[in-house]
Amino acid sequence: MPSRLMPKADIEALFARFEAANPHPQTELNYTSPFTLLVAVVLSAQATDAGVNKATKELFAAAPTPQAMCALGEEEIRQHIKTIGLFNTKAKNVFALSKILAKDYGGTVPKDRAALEALPGVGRKTANVVLNVAFGEPTMAVDTHIFRLANRLGLAPGKTPRAVEDGLLKRIPARYMRHAHHWLILHGRYICKARKPECARCLVRDLCRYPDKTG
């Protein structure tokens, strides 16, 4: 864990650089609507975005709405996503959440955290992604990349995902919160990797509090 917190001025500089390098970061999951985004995020647990995108190409073509997903049925959903880890449980959850959305919400995805988290297979992280990407809410979905970066960079050290989430929401300037989640994920996925961070290619190396830099 970093020896000390990154100062506010450095946090501002860090996100200013991320913004300059990538003004409009996007999720790497393929989706066409809040519903397909929700399904893709549910499927992405313990799976790669590339793997999810491969599986959902035909799934979303066959069932782009909750009603169509219900008509497809759990077994057909399972067949479409069987290349993804935990596909049995995920098929049950996708079918079940689709039934709830069709029955209780007219086929629309609710823009409400409590309602989202009440859906099968949807936890806080998934709800945060949907609220951020689909509805533009300034949320912070803490996955393994963001948890690592928050501690490694000194942004918001914490022992649990929720502690890190709360810390990041307090410390990241409001003007950057809309895209902060994606900037951090992409930085963690391609530069600040878990086993061997590529510090020589890091555009915020001089701001980072990590003592064991490489290169």
C-alpha positions as CSV (number, residue, x, y, z in Angstrom):
1,M,0.0,0.0,0.0
2,P,1.3,3.5,-0.8
3,S,3.1,5.2,2.1
4,R,0.8,8.2,1.8
5,L,-2.2,9.6,0.1
6,M,-1.9,11.3,-3.3
7,P,-2.4,15.0,-2.7
8,K,-5.5,16.7,-4.2
9,A,-3.5,18.7,-6.7
10,D,-1.9,15.5,-8.0
11,I,-5.3,13.8,-8.3
12,E,-6.5,16.7,-10.4
13,A,-3.4,16.5,-12.6
14,L,-3.8,12.7,-12.9
15,F,-7.4,12.9,-14.2
16,A,-6.6,15.9,-16.4
17,R,-4.0,13.7,-18.1
18,F,-6.4,10.8,-18.5
19,E,-9.0,13.2,-20.0
20,A,-6.5,14.7,-22.4
21,A,-5.4,11.3,-23.6
22,N,-8.9,9.8,-23.9
23,P,-11.7,12.4,-23.6
24,H,-14.5,10.0,-24.1
25,P,-13.6,6.6,-22.7
26,Q,-16.1,3.8,-23.4
27,T,-16.8,0.4,-21.9
28,E,-15.3,-2.5,-23.9
29,L,-18.6,-4.5,-23.5
30,N,-20.8,-4.4,-26.6
31,Y,-24.3,-3.3,-26.0
32,T,-27.2,-1.4,-27.8
33,S,-29.5,-0.5,-24.9
34,P,-29.6,-0.3,-21.1
35,F,-31.0,-3.8,-21.1
36,T,-28.3,-5.3,-23.2
37,L,-25.7,-3.4,-21.1
38,L,-27.2,-4.9,-17.9
39,V,-27.1,-8.4,-19.3
40,A,-23.5,-7.9,-20.6
41,V,-22.3,-6.7,-17.2
42,V,-24.0,-9.6,-15.4
43,L,-22.3,-12.0,-17.7
44,S,-18.9,-10.3,-17.3
45,A,-18.4,-11.5,-13.7
46,Q,-15.3,-13.7,-13.7
47,A,-15.1,-13.4,-17.5
48,T,-13.3,-11.2,-20.0
49,D,-15.1,-8.5,-22.0
50,A,-13.9,-10.2,-25.2
51,G,-15.4,-13.5,-24.1
52,V,-18.7,-11.8,-23.2
53,N,-18.8,-9.9,-26.5
54,K,-18.3,-13.1,-28.4
55,A,-21.2,-14.8,-26.6
56,T,-23.6,-11.9,-26.7
57,K,-23.3,-11.2,-30.4
58,E,-25.9,-13.9,-31.3
59,L,-27.7,-13.7,-28.0
60,F,-28.6,-10.0,-28.4
61,A,-29.5,-10.5,-32.0
62,A,-32.0,-13.1,-30.9
63,A,-33.2,-11.3,-27.8
64,P,-32.5,-7.6,-27.6
65,T,-35.3,-6.9,-25.1
66,P,-36.5,-8.4,-21.8
67,Q,-39.6,-9.8,-23.5
68,A,-37.6,-11.4,-26.2
69,M,-35.2,-12.8,-23.7
70,C,-38.1,-14.4,-21.8
71,A,-39.4,-15.9,-25.0
72,L,-36.0,-17.3,-25.8
73,G,-36.1,-19.2,-22.5
74,E,-33.4,-20.2,-20.0
75,E,-32.1,-23.2,-21.9
76,E,-31.5,-21.2,-25.1
77,I,-29.9,-18.5,-23.1
78,R,-27.6,-21.1,-21.6
79,Q,-26.7,-22.4,-25.0
80,H,-25.7,-18.9,-26.2
81,I,-23.5,-18.2,-23.2
82,K,-22.0,-21.7,-22.4
83,T,-18.5,-20.4,-23.4
84,I,-18.6,-18.1,-20.4
85,G,-17.7,-19.1,-16.8
86,L,-20.6,-19.8,-14.4
87,F,-22.9,-19.9,-17.4
88,N,-25.6,-22.1,-15.7
89,T,-26.1,-19.6,-12.9
90,K,-25.8,-16.6,-15.2
91,A,-28.4,-18.1,-17.6
92,K,-30.8,-18.4,-14.7
93,N,-30.2,-14.9,-13.6
94,V,-30.6,-13.4,-17.0
95,F,-33.8,-15.2,-17.6
96,A,-35.1,-14.2,-14.1
97,L,-34.2,-10.6,-14.3
98,S,-35.7,-10.4,-17.8
99,K,-39.0,-11.7,-16.4
100,I,-39.0,-9.1,-13.7
101,L,-38.2,-6.2,-16.1
102,A,-40.9,-7.4,-18.5
103,K,-43.5,-7.8,-15.8
104,D,-42.8,-5.0,-13.4
105,Y,-41.0,-2.3,-15.5
106,G,-42.6,-2.6,-18.9
107,G,-39.4,-3.9,-20.4
108,T,-37.3,-0.9,-19.3
109,V,-34.3,-0.9,-17.0
110,P,-34.9,1.2,-13.8
111,K,-32.7,4.2,-13.2
112,D,-32.7,3.3,-9.5
113,R,-29.9,1.6,-7.5
114,A,-32.3,-0.2,-5.1
115,A,-34.4,-1.6,-8.0
116,L,-31.3,-2.6,-9.9
117,E,-29.7,-4.4,-6.9
118,A,-33.0,-6.3,-6.3
119,L,-32.6,-8.0,-9.7
120,P,-31.1,-11.5,-9.8
121,G,-27.4,-11.5,-10.4
122,V,-27.1,-7.7,-9.9
123,G,-24.9,-6.5,-7.1
124,R,-23.6,-3.0,-6.2
125,K,-20.8,-3.1,-8.8
126,T,-23.1,-4.1,-11.6
127,A,-25.6,-1.5,-10.6
128,N,-22.9,1.2,-10.6
129,V,-21.8,0.3,-14.1
130,V,-25.3,0.5,-15.4
131,L,-26.0,3.8,-13.7
132,N,-22.8,5.2,-15.0
133,V,-22.8,4.0,-18.6
134,A,-26.5,3.8,-19.4
135,F,-27.7,6.8,-17.4
136,G,-24.6,9.1,-16.9
137,E,-24.6,8.9,-13.1
138,P,-21.3,9.7,-11.4
139,T,-20.8,6.3,-9.8
140,M,-17.7,4.3,-9.1
141,A,-17.8,0.6,-9.9
142,V,-14.9,-1.0,-8.0
143,D,-13.6,-4.0,-9.8
144,T,-10.2,-5.7,-9.2
145,H,-8.5,-3.1,-11.4
146,I,-9.9,-0.1,-9.7
147,F,-9.3,-1.7,-6.2
148,R,-5.7,-2.2,-7.1
149,L,-5.1,1.2,-8.6
150,A,-6.8,3.1,-5.7
151,N,-4.4,1.4,-3.3
152,R,-1.3,1.4,-5.6
153,L,-1.5,5.0,-6.8
154,G,-2.5,6.3,-3.4
155,L,-5.8,7.7,-4.7
156,A,-8.0,6.1,-2.0
157,P,-6.4,3.3,-0.1
158,G,-8.9,0.9,1.4
159,K,-9.2,-2.7,2.6
160,T,-12.6,-3.4,0.9
161,P,-14.2,-2.5,-2.4
162,R,-16.8,-0.4,-0.6
163,A,-14.2,1.5,1.4
164,V,-12.3,2.2,-1.9
165,E,-15.5,3.3,-3.6
166,D,-16.4,5.7,-0.8
167,G,-12.9,7.1,-0.8
168,L,-12.8,7.6,-4.6
169,L,-16.1,9.3,-4.6
170,K,-14.8,11.8,-2.0
171,R,-11.4,12.4,-3.5
172,I,-12.0,12.5,-7.3
173,P,-13.0,16.0,-8.5
174,A,-16.6,16.1,-9.5
175,R,-15.9,17.2,-13.0
176,Y,-14.1,13.9,-13.7
177,M,-16.5,11.5,-12.1
178,R,-18.5,10.8,-15.2
179,H,-15.6,9.0,-16.8
180,A,-13.3,8.2,-13.9
181,H,-14.5,4.6,-13.7
182,H,-13.5,3.9,-17.3
183,W,-10.2,5.8,-17.1
184,L,-9.1,3.7,-14.1
185,I,-10.3,0.4,-15.5
186,L,-8.5,0.9,-18.8
187,H,-5.3,2.1,-17.1
188,G,-5.4,-1.0,-14.8
189,R,-6.2,-3.3,-17.7
190,Y,-3.5,-2.1,-20.1
191,I,-0.8,-0.2,-18.1
192,C,-0.9,-0.7,-14.3
193,K,-1.2,-4.4,-14.5
194,A,-1.4,-6.6,-11.4
195,R,1.8,-8.7,-11.7
196,K,4.0,-6.3,-13.7
197,P,2.9,-2.8,-14.1
198,E,4.3,-1.1,-17.3
199,C,5.5,1.9,-15.5
200,A,7.7,3.0,-18.4
201,R,4.6,3.6,-20.4
202,C,2.6,5.2,-17.6
203,L,1.5,8.8,-18.3
204,V,1.0,9.4,-14.5
205,R,4.2,7.7,-13.3
206,D,5.5,10.9,-11.6
207,L,2.3,11.3,-9.6
208,C,2.1,7.6,-8.5
209,R,2.8,6.7,-4.9
210,Y,3.7,3.1,-5.7
211,P,7.2,2.4,-4.3
212,D,8.0,-0.6,-6.5
213,K,7.9,0.9,-10.0
214,T,9.2,-1.1,-12.9
215,G,11.4,0.0,-15.8
